[in-house]
Every structure is written in C-alpha cells, then in structure tokens.
Amino acid sequence: MLVACAEKFTINGAFRLENHNNSPNCMINGILKRYKEYLPITGDTPIFTIGEGDTPLVESANISDSIGCASLHFKLEGCNPTGSFKDRGMVVAVAKALERGVKSIACASTGNTSASAAAYGAYCGLKTTLIVPKGNVARGKLAQAVAYGAHIAIVDGSFDKALEIARELCLKHPIELVNSVNPNRIEGQKTAAFEIVEDLGDAPDHLFIPVGNAGNIVAYWKGFVESRRREDCNKLPILNGYQAEGAAPIVIGKPVDFPETVASAIRIGNPASWAKAVSARDESGGIIDSVTDDEILAAYRLLASKEGVFCEPASAASVAGLLKQAKSGIDFSGKKIVCVLTGNGLKDPDIANEIEPTSIGEYAAELESVEEALSLA
C-alpha cells in the first residue's frame, strides 16, 4: 500500500506535520483523518499516518464450526504498521504531544507499546525512551525498538515497576508518557470498534479480547458505546476479557507480584486500567476470566493451522476464552462473535520455533526423492 509521506514545518513556533493525503497515490487515510470528528482533534493537531487502522475483519473458515455460532470473525490488529493494536492509540497520543510542542516521549512496555512508540517517535523526529522489564520482552519486539533508534533502559523488575519509573520520569522532566494511562491512547484504540461496526453493519453479540494492562477492553467499550449513541449500531456487545492464568489480577481480585505466562504481552500483575476495565465488563454484562498457558498455546496453534492466522500468543487468549466457554456448554447459536487478535506472530518468534513441524526433513536434491518423502510418487 502507498502511504502519504510527511513534511515538517513550523506554525506559531510549534512542530507540526502535514501529510499529502489529498494525493491520488494515497491509499491509507489513517485514523486521525478518517475519524477526525470522533477524536480530540483541533485545528492545531498535526494530521499524519504511517498506515495504522483499517485492519481486516476475517471470517472464520473452520473454528466457527466447533463454536456453533452464526458467525465468527477475527479482527487482525497485527496488520497495523508495527504489528499490533498499539499503533491506533500511539498516533493520537503522539499527535497531541506534538500539538503541545513536546520533543520527547517515553513509555514502559512488555514490547508492543515500545515498538509502536519508537516507530512514531522516529517518524516524527522525537526522542523516544523505553523502559522495559529485564527478561520479559519478546525478541521480535525488542528488535523493532532497536531498529527504530529508541533509547532503551532495561530494568531489573516487573512491568509494573517499569511503569512506575516511567511515570516518575515524565513528571520530573518535559517528557510525554505514552502508555495507555494517557487518555489519548484510549481515544485512538476505540476506533477498532468503529471499524467492526462498519464492517459488520452492527456491533457483534460478543467480543472476546485479551486483557493485560486493560486499556484495550476499555477502549473497545468506549468505541461501541459511542457508535450506539450515534445510532451506527443497534446493540452493544457483551465483553469477554481474558487474562493469562499466571497473570490474572482482575480475576483473583488482587495484584500479582510476579506474573508468569508464555503470553508476554499480557504478563502484567497490576493493570493500570483495572477499575475502568471492571466497569466496562459490568456495563456490558460480560466477564473477565482467565485461560491457562496450555489453552493459549492450543488456540495459537489452531489459529495458524486452521485459519491461516499467525498471531502472537497473547492474542490467542481471546480465542482460547471462546473455546473454553464453548466447551463449558455455553450456547452461541445465532450469535455473531468477534475475537480481537492484538498482535502479529512474528512479534514472538521463539514461541513459533517450539511448534513441532507437520513434516520436515532433508532429502537428495532430486524430484523423485522429494516425491517419495511426501508420498507423491
């Protein structure tokens, strides 16, 4: 896809970006332009994009049969430019920071937020500082941050400790915090709900979504509520949030000091948006539950082998939750369901390397040898 480039110039002493979205070659408007009237955009807010939003809503080819629902779709947020849903909120947070003349941004991250912040910081010429917990960031995500040229501080502690440091840093210095505690992040992330409504023609009956720091479930609910208020949809979905069993503070009702799960993106013991997530859950009449690492990895493999969708393990928590409910006997007949897949599988290549190949081996460089190995002779 062709994406508009940007030129930098100054208006009233403030750094500003203006893209060429009127160019006939521009294929992506980005969420700042597409949803301008529904975002905190002013005349001084820079409008730019690196291709975020407008992600596919893919209908299930096989998993839906085991659920017994009217339809099952996957929202592929891994198709955003840095490979995760974080880009939606980051573009709004960075645009508003630029509007105020900010020159530096920072965040704490288990990986996806750091990659997104680093990418938008690079595009906009901002110094980007990332505070990441030692040993708790997937290799693919850290590689992105390094490539984008961010300044990285690895701390010997959990994500929650990293976020505490990031908050203190931004209070002490003229640095914009771009974690999901920044309300502009939630504003951007709500646009995924707008897209689902547009694609389905209504809100789904059920939305299944992973829960880590809990900002995304809050954002989706906000988006659906606003869509309903505008009468873009006729109903609101039931929210079904899923944490990993080893990092499920909302489920057990207290912080987890040492969260553990293979799903690194949701390995968070004290979610920043905990209270708002509980409110969204309750207002929707939904649940926030947990799934085991085994259930997450089973769903992860199933999505790849049966749907052709390669997501990171944390993303698969949504599908794992749906399968868990279906196995428990919950009747989804006649229901339209959407599972949010938050990140691309290439974010965490080490997990993929652990999958046992269906068929792999070394053979002579001859057609007959390969035919025999594949039982095609």
Secondary structure, DSSP 8 states (H G I E B T S, - for coil): -----EEEEEETTEEEEEE-TTSTT----HHHHHTGGGTT--TTS-B--SS-S---EEE-SSHHHHHT-SEEEEEEGGGSTTSBTHHHHHHHHHHHHHHTT--EEEEE-SSHHHHHHHHHHHHHT-EEEEEEETT-S-HHHHHHHHHTT-EEEEESS-HHHHHHHHHHHHHHTT-EE-STTSHHHHHHHTHHHHHHHHHHSS--SEEEEE-SSSHHHHHHHHHHHHHHHTTSSSS--EEEEEEETTB-HHHHTS--SS---S-GGG--SS-TTHHHHHHHHHHHT-EEEEE-HHHHHHHHHHHHHHH---B-TTTHHHHHHHHHHHHTT---TT-EEEEEE-BBGGG-HHHHTTS--SS-----SSHHHHHHHTT--
